[in-house]
Amino acid sequence: MESILDCGTHADLGHADDLRVRLLSGLADGDELILDVSGLVSADLSFVQLIEAARKQAASEGKAIALSSPAPAPLATLVEASGLLWARSAEDLQFWFKGEAGQ
C-alpha cells in the first residue's frame, strides 16, 4: 500500500521532530511512502538527514520511499551542497532528481 506524506513548505530543524514521527508512521502504514515536496520553499540539512535515514530504514524493511517530484530548487541546492551526491550513484540521482538532467 502506498501512502503520501506532505512535507509542507518549511522542512527545517524546527519541524524535524514532527516530520520524523510522520515518516515513521508512514513507513509503518504501507510498503511505499511518497514524500510530497511540491510545496517546499525552504529546507535545512536536518531534512536531508531525516530523509536519508528513512530511506535506509525503509530499505532494511523491504519498503520504498520516493519523492513525488524532482527536488525543488531549495532542496536540490541543499542536497548538492551537502556532499551527499559526491559518488553520484544512479540510485541517489534517481531518488532526488528523478533522472532530470542538469543536476
C-alpha positions in Angstrom: 0.0 0.0 0.0 1.2 3.5 -0.9 0.9 6.5 1.4 1.7 10.1 0.8 3.3 12.4 3.3 3.1 16.2 2.6 6.4 17.7 3.7 4.9 21.2 3.9 6.6 24.4 3.0 9.4 24.5 5.6 11.5 21.4 6.3 13.9 22.5 8.9 15.1 21.7 12.4 12.0 23.4 13.9 9.9 20.8 12.1 12.2 17.8 12.3 10.5 16.0 15.2 7.1 16.3 13.6 8.5 15.1 10.3 10.3 12.2 12.0 7.1 11.0 13.6 5.2 11.3 10.4 7.9 9.4 8.4 7.9 6.6 10.9 4.1 6.4 10.8 4.0 6.5 7.0 6.6 3.7 6.8 4.5 1.6 9.3 1.4 2.1 7.3 2.5 0.7 4.0 5.1 -0.6 1.6 5.8 2.7 -0.2 5.9 6.2 1.2 5.7 9.1 -1.3 7.1 12.4 0.0 5.2 15.3 -1.5 7.9 18.1 -1.7 6.0 20.2 -4.3 5.3 23.0 -1.8 8.7 23.1 -0.2 10.2 26.6 -0.1 13.0 26.1 2.4 14.8 23.2 4.0 17.9 22.6 6.0 20.3 19.7 6.5 18.1 18.1 9.2 15.5 17.4 6.5 18.1 15.7 4.2 19.4 13.7 7.1 15.9 12.5 8.1 15.1 11.5 4.6 18.4 9.6 4.2 17.8 7.8 7.5 14.3 6.9 6.5 15.5 5.6 3.1 17.9 3.3 4.9 15.3 2.1 7.3 12.7 1.5 4.6 15.3 -0.5 2.5 16.1 -2.6 5.5 12.4 -3.4 5.9 11.8 -4.1 2.2 9.9 -0.9 1.7 10.4 2.1 -0.5 10.5 5.9 -0.2 10.2 8.2 -3.2 9.8 11.9 -3.8 6.6 13.0 -5.6 8.7 15.1 -8.0 12.3 16.1 -8.5 13.7 18.0 -5.6 12.6 21.6 -5.8 15.3 24.3 -6.1 15.8 24.9 -2.3 16.2 21.2 -1.7 18.3 20.5 -4.8 20.8 23.2 -3.8 21.0 21.8 -0.3 21.5 18.2 -1.5 24.2 19.2 -3.8 26.0 21.4 -1.2 25.7 18.6 1.5 28.2 16.4 -0.4 25.6 13.6 -0.4 26.0 13.1 -4.1 29.8 13.1 -4.4 29.6 9.5 -5.5 26.7 10.3 -7.8 25.1 6.9 -7.6 22.4 6.3 -10.1 20.0 5.4 -7.2 20.6 8.6 -5.4 20.3 10.7 -8.5 17.0 9.0 -9.4 15.7 9.5 -5.9 16.5 13.2 -5.5 16.2 14.3 -9.2 14.1 11.7 -11.0 16.7 11.4 -13.7 16.3 15.0 -14.8 19.4 16.4 -16.5 21.3 19.4 -15.1 21.5 18.3 -11.5 
